[in-house]
């Protein structure tokens, strides 16, 4: 068996949907056929690309690398013979881009500028993912990076399309001298007595998913600081012992702060590329999506605590 373009499209669709069933519906075939095809591809690759679970599938570390490369190939294939159409639909105009609180944006824009040199991006910061959807639907934005959570997918009209960029575990930032700072994975219940910094309602399910996790662990925090501001300032307050915070898995800790996984991974967050179907071409969306994946890959490379967590939970199979 050799890798063909259709195999790469299957991998990309699985990564988009995080579901073999939804992939089958999109590809117009049965779920067993998708599962069988994925197994064949994984045998050829020599490693698992996705971890199967009751809630769907999650890319392995190697799977993320393969999908990033697959995106590039599929984007090039899709662009063949469509350059002029893509140009008329937005590859050479100002693209209105927004992003919620995500470290993906800088790398995404840098790579997109290389792939689409004729495109000019006008960037804005919008915290609420629900607000991002509203701006897209009301012709105030063209494309954005938003977030949602497993089981709480963003709602939107048919005018808006979306692709999941990556689903990552949420970690916790602690003072370096915190009693739990030496643990590999920190049980959430061990943090019941701490004050918490939580960002406000993002219109996509946060902080509700966090309070659900607290309740499942058997507590409700007595002190919660609502904070939406400079990340370095937040880390300074954490280092000073004023509280702890849920952070992105790729968060780089400042001196006096440690970033740790939560035992059992009770919190997950999904980054989502969303765009207006009529205002953004296939060429542009493929380029932006590939740029987002590559930017995330670079963030992982700079996050040893995330790589260590992934190695423990999704070890590469022996060859």
Backbone torsions as a table, in degrees:
resi	resn	phi	psi	omega
1	UNK	NA	135.1	174.7
2	UNK	-115.0	149.5	178.5
3	UNK	-69.8	127.2	177.6
4	UNK	-115.4	168.1	-178.8
5	UNK	-59.1	-36.8	-179.7
6	UNK	-63.8	-32.9	177.1
7	UNK	-66.7	-41.3	179.0
8	UNK	-64.8	-37.4	178.0
9	UNK	-64.9	-38.1	177.6
10	UNK	-63.0	-46.3	179.1
11	UNK	-59.7	-43.6	-179.8
12	UNK	-64.2	-39.1	-179.6
13	UNK	-69.0	-39.4	176.1
14	UNK	-61.4	-42.7	179.1
15	UNK	-65.6	-33.7	178.1
16	UNK	-66.6	-45.9	-170.3
17	UNK	-94.4	-23.0	-173.7
18	UNK	55.6	31.6	-177.4
19	UNK	-152.8	127.1	176.1
20	UNK	-69.8	-34.0	178.7
21	UNK	-65.7	-47.1	179.3
22	UNK	-66.8	-34.3	176.2
23	UNK	-61.8	-43.9	179.5
24	UNK	-60.2	-41.9	-179.9
25	UNK	-63.5	-41.2	-179.4
26	UNK	-69.0	-41.0	-176.5
27	UNK	-81.8	-8.9	178.7
28	UNK	73.7	37.0	178.4
29	UNK	-140.9	-176.2	-178.2
30	UNK	-86.0	157.4	177.1
31	UNK	-63.4	-41.7	176.3
32	UNK	-58.5	-34.7	179.4
33	UNK	-66.7	-40.2	177.8
34	UNK	-65.4	-44.9	-179.9
35	UNK	-61.1	-43.1	179.1
36	UNK	-64.3	-41.6	179.7
37	UNK	-64.9	-41.1	179.3
38	UNK	-63.4	-41.5	178.7
39	UNK	-61.7	-40.0	178.2
40	UNK	-64.1	-42.8	179.2
41	UNK	-63.0	-42.8	-179.5
42	UNK	-65.4	-37.5	176.8
43	UNK	-63.1	-39.6	178.4
44	UNK	-65.9	-39.9	-179.5
45	UNK	-73.7	-25.7	179.5
46	UNK	88.0	0.7	179.4
47	UNK	-148.2	159.2	173.7
48	UNK	-69.1	138.8	176.8
49	UNK	-100.6	-27.2	-179.8
50	UNK	-136.6	146.2	173.8
51	UNK	-97.5	124.3	180.0
52	UNK	-84.0	142.0	177.5
53	UNK	-150.1	173.6	-177.7
54	UNK	-65.5	-27.0	-177.8
55	UNK	-94.8	1.7	-178.5
56	UNK	135.5	-149.5	-179.7
57	UNK	-126.0	154.5	178.7
58	UNK	-132.7	133.7	179.5
59	UNK	-64.0	139.9	170.9
60	UNK	-76.8	173.6	176.7
61	UNK	-57.8	-45.0	178.0
62	UNK	-67.4	-35.9	179.4
63	UNK	-61.6	-39.8	177.0
64	UNK	-59.8	-43.6	-179.9
65	UNK	-62.2	-43.5	-178.3
66	UNK	-66.5	-42.8	-179.0
67	UNK	-64.9	-38.5	176.7
68	UNK	-56.6	-46.2	179.5
69	UNK	-68.8	-38.0	178.9
70	UNK	-62.2	-39.5	178.9
71	UNK	-57.8	-43.8	-177.6
72	UNK	-62.1	-43.7	-179.5
73	UNK	-65.7	-45.8	-179.4
74	UNK	-63.4	-40.3	179.1
75	UNK	-61.6	-42.1	178.6
76	UNK	-65.3	-41.7	179.2
77	UNK	-64.2	-41.4	179.8
78	UNK	-66.0	-29.3	-175.8
79	UNK	-79.6	-15.9	-177.1
80	UNK	-62.2	122.3	177.8
81	UNK	79.2	3.8	-176.6
82	UNK	-123.7	15.4	-176.7
83	UNK	-61.3	-46.0	-176.2
84	UNK	-66.8	-39.3	177.5
85	UNK	-63.3	-44.4	179.7
86	UNK	-61.2	-39.5	-179.5
87	UNK	-62.8	-42.8	-179.8
88	UNK	-65.4	-26.9	-175.1
89	UNK	-98.5	9.8	169.7
90	UNK	136.5	0.3	-178.2
91	UNK	-73.1	-16.1	-177.0
92	UNK	-121.8	27.1	179.2
93	UNK	-126.0	179.3	177.4
94	UNK	-76.8	126.3	179.9
95	UNK	-105.3	123.6	-179.9
96	UNK	-84.7	112.5	-172.7
97	UNK	-117.5	139.4	174.3
98	UNK	-133.7	160.3	177.2
99	UNK	-150.8	144.3	171.8
100	UNK	-80.3	-163.8	-175.8
101	UNK	-73.0	86.2	-177.0
102	UNK	-141.4	139.0	176.8
103	UNK	-80.2	-1.8	-177.9
104	UNK	-71.4	-31.1	-168.5
105	UNK	-55.1	-49.1	-176.5
106	UNK	-58.4	-46.9	179.7
107	UNK	-66.6	-35.5	177.8
108	UNK	-60.8	-48.9	-177.5
109	UNK	-65.5	-39.5	-179.8
110	UNK	-61.9	-45.9	-179.1
111	UNK	-71.4	-36.7	179.1
112	UNK	-63.3	-36.1	179.3
113	UNK	-64.8	-32.3	178.6
114	UNK	-73.3	-43.0	-177.0
115	UNK	-75.5	-36.0	-177.9
116	UNK	-123.1	73.9	-174.6
117	UNK	-63.3	-21.9	-179.4
118	UNK	-82.1	-8.9	-176.4
119	UNK	-89.0	135.2	174.3
120	UNK	-112.8	127.6	-178.3
121	UNK	-101.6	133.9	172.6
122	UNK	-109.3	110.3	-167.0
123	UNK	-104.3	140.1	173.5
124	UNK	-137.8	154.1	178.5
125	UNK	-101.1	123.4	179.1
126	UNK	-131.5	112.4	-174.4
127	UNK	-68.7	-46.9	-173.0
128	UNK	-77.3	123.4	176.8
129	UNK	-67.3	-33.3	176.3
130	UNK	-64.3	-38.2	177.2
131	UNK	-66.1	-38.4	177.2
132	UNK	-57.7	-45.3	179.4
133	UNK	-61.3	-43.1	179.0
134	UNK	-61.7	-40.6	178.9
135	UNK	-65.9	-38.5	176.4
136	UNK	-63.9	-45.5	-176.9
137	UNK	-69.2	-23.2	-178.2
138	UNK	-104.4	21.3	174.0
139	UNK	61.5	34.3	176.1
140	UNK	-103.9	-15.2	178.6
141	UNK	-138.7	160.5	174.3
142	UNK	-107.6	-41.2	-175.4
143	UNK	-153.0	153.7	-177.4
144	UNK	-158.8	162.6	169.4
145	UNK	-107.5	118.1	179.8
146	UNK	-119.3	-177.6	176.1
147	UNK	-131.7	152.7	163.4
148	UNK	-147.0	-171.0	-171.8
149	UNK	-135.7	146.7	179.7
150	UNK	-50.9	126.9	-178.1
151	UNK	87.2	-6.2	179.4
152	UNK	-133.8	64.2	-178.1
153	UNK	-69.4	145.3	178.9
154	UNK	-60.3	134.5	174.0
155	UNK	-90.6	144.7	178.2
156	UNK	-164.3	168.8	-180.0
157	UNK	-80.5	175.1	178.7
158	UNK	-67.0	-16.9	179.8
159	UNK	-69.8	-19.4	-176.0
160	UNK	-107.8	137.1	174.0
161	UNK	-114.1	159.6	-179.9
162	UNK	-148.1	154.8	171.8
163	UNK	-139.7	135.2	174.0
164	UNK	-74.0	123.7	179.2
165	UNK	-78.4	-53.5	179.2
166	UNK	-163.3	146.2	172.7
167	UNK	-109.4	119.8	-174.8
168	UNK	-122.8	154.1	174.7
169	UNK	-72.3	150.4	173.1
170	UNK	-92.6	135.6	179.5
171	UNK	-106.5	-178.0	179.5
172	UNK	-129.5	138.5	177.3
173	UNK	-100.0	126.2	-176.1
174	UNK	-125.2	155.9	168.6
175	UNK	-61.1	145.9	-177.4
176	UNK	-59.4	-26.7	-179.7
177	UNK	-97.1	14.4	178.7
178	UNK	-66.5	143.5	-179.9
179	UNK	-56.9	-26.4	-178.5
180	UNK	-93.4	1.1	-172.3
181	UNK	-67.1	-20.2	-179.2
182	UNK	-90.1	-3.5	-177.5
183	UNK	-82.9	148.9	175.8
184	UNK	-68.0	-52.6	177.3
185	UNK	-124.2	128.6	-173.6
186	UNK	-96.2	118.5	174.1
187	UNK	-62.9	135.7	-178.0
188	UNK	-60.3	-35.1	-179.0
189	UNK	-63.4	-27.8	178.2
190	UNK	-66.0	-13.2	-177.3
191	UNK	-106.9	14.1	-175.4
192	UNK	-62.5	-30.9	-177.0
193	UNK	-88.5	-0.5	-176.7
194	UNK	-85.8	154.9	167.0
195	UNK	-79.7	146.6	-175.8
196	UNK	-120.9	140.2	166.5
197	UNK	-97.0	119.4	178.6
198	UNK	-126.4	135.9	175.4
199	UNK	-73.5	156.4	-175.6
200	UNK	-72.8	-179.0	-178.9
201	UNK	-54.8	125.6	-180.0
202	UNK	-103.2	7.1	178.1
203	UNK	73.8	4.1	-178.1
204	UNK	-122.3	-1.6	179.9
205	UNK	130.6	-11.0	177.0
206	UNK	-94.4	139.6	5.7
207	UNK	-91.8	14.4	-178.7
208	UNK	-56.7	-41.3	179.6
209	UNK	-63.7	-30.7	179.0
210	UNK	-71.3	-45.2	178.4
211	UNK	-65.2	-32.9	174.8
212	UNK	-62.0	-40.7	179.2
213	UNK	-66.9	-40.4	176.5
214	UNK	-59.2	-47.1	-178.6
215	UNK	-62.0	-42.8	179.1
216	UNK	-63.4	-30.0	178.7
217	UNK	-80.7	-13.2	174.7
218	UNK	101.5	24.0	178.3
219	UNK	-154.2	168.5	170.3
220	UNK	-133.8	126.2	-175.7
221	UNK	-62.2	141.0	-179.2
222	UNK	-81.3	-26.7	-179.6
223	UNK	-127.9	122.5	177.7
224	UNK	-129.8	122.9	174.9
225	UNK	-99.1	123.4	174.3
226	UNK	-83.2	121.1	-174.1
227	UNK	-139.3	129.7	174.0
228	UNK	-141.3	96.5	-175.9
229	UNK	-165.7	-153.7	-175.7
230	UNK	-62.4	131.3	-177.1
231	UNK	-69.6	-36.5	178.2
232	UNK	-64.6	-38.5	177.5
233	UNK	-65.1	-39.6	176.9
234	UNK	-60.5	-46.0	-179.3
235	UNK	-65.2	-33.4	176.3
236	UNK	-63.5	-40.4	178.6
237	UNK	-67.7	-37.2	176.2
238	UNK	-65.1	-44.9	179.2
239	UNK	-60.5	-31.8	179.6
240	UNK	-81.8	1.3	175.8
241	UNK	82.4	19.5	-177.8
242	UNK	-83.7	-12.2	179.0
243	UNK	165.1	-179.7	177.8
244	UNK	-126.6	169.4	-175.3
245	UNK	-150.2	146.8	167.6
246	UNK	-74.2	131.2	-177.6
247	UNK	-133.4	166.1	176.5
248	UNK	-68.2	147.8	-175.2
249	UNK	-63.1	-23.9	179.9
250	UNK	-93.2	7.2	-178.6
251	UNK	-60.0	130.2	178.3
252	UNK	-90.2	117.2	-176.7
253	UNK	-74.1	140.3	173.5
254	UNK	-83.7	167.1	176.1
255	UNK	-54.6	136.6	-179.6
256	UNK	89.3	0.0	-178.2
257	UNK	-128.9	141.8	171.6
258	UNK	-121.6	146.5	177.3
259	UNK	-112.3	124.2	-173.7
260	UNK	-128.1	146.4	172.7
261	UNK	-70.5	154.4	174.3
262	UNK	-93.7	133.7	-179.1
263	UNK	-59.8	132.9	179.3
264	UNK	79.6	-3.6	179.2
265	UNK	46.9	66.9	-176.9
266	UNK	-77.3	-13.1	-177.3
267	UNK	-127.7	132.2	176.6
268	UNK	-131.0	151.8	178.2
269	UNK	-135.2	140.2	179.0
270	UNK	-116.5	126.8	171.5
271	UNK	-84.4	136.7	-173.6
272	UNK	-130.3	130.6	170.1
273	UNK	-89.0	123.7	179.6
274	UNK	-124.3	143.5	-178.8
275	UNK	-154.6	162.4	177.2
276	UNK	-85.5	124.2	-173.0
277	UNK	-58.5	-36.8	-173.0
278	UNK	-87.8	-14.0	-173.9
279	UNK	-108.8	-8.5	-178.3
280	UNK	-127.8	127.2	-176.4
281	UNK	-74.9	163.4	176.4
282	UNK	-61.6	-39.3	-179.8
283	UNK	-59.7	-45.5	-177.6
284	UNK	-67.3	-44.0	-179.0
285	UNK	-64.9	-40.2	178.0
286	UNK	-62.7	-42.5	179.9
287	UNK	-64.4	-43.3	-179.9
288	UNK	-67.4	-38.5	180.0
289	UNK	-65.4	-46.3	177.2
290	UNK	-60.9	-38.8	178.4
291	UNK	-65.3	-38.4	178.6
292	UNK	-64.4	-43.6	178.8
293	UNK	-64.0	-42.8	179.1
294	UNK	-65.0	-38.7	177.7
295	UNK	-63.7	-39.3	178.8
296	UNK	-68.1	-38.5	177.0
297	UNK	-58.2	-40.4	178.7
298	UNK	-66.5	-38.1	177.4
299	UNK	-62.7	-41.5	178.1
300	UNK	-60.8	-40.9	-178.7
301	UNK	-62.1	-24.2	-179.1
302	UNK	-100.2	11.3	-177.2
303	UNK	-123.9	83.7	-177.7
304	UNK	-60.3	-33.2	-179.9
305	UNK	-66.0	-33.4	177.4
306	UNK	-72.3	-43.4	179.4
307	UNK	-63.3	-38.0	179.0
308	UNK	-65.7	-40.9	177.8
309	UNK	-62.3	-46.4	-178.8
310	UNK	-62.7	-38.2	179.9
311	UNK	-65.2	-34.6	179.7
312	UNK	-75.1	-37.7	-173.3
313	UNK	-94.6	-27.1	-179.6
314	UNK	-133.1	63.7	-177.9
315	UNK	-64.5	146.9	177.9
316	UNK	-68.9	138.5	179.7
317	UNK	-67.3	151.9	177.3
318	UNK	-72.4	139.5	-179.6
319	UNK	-91.3	NA	NA
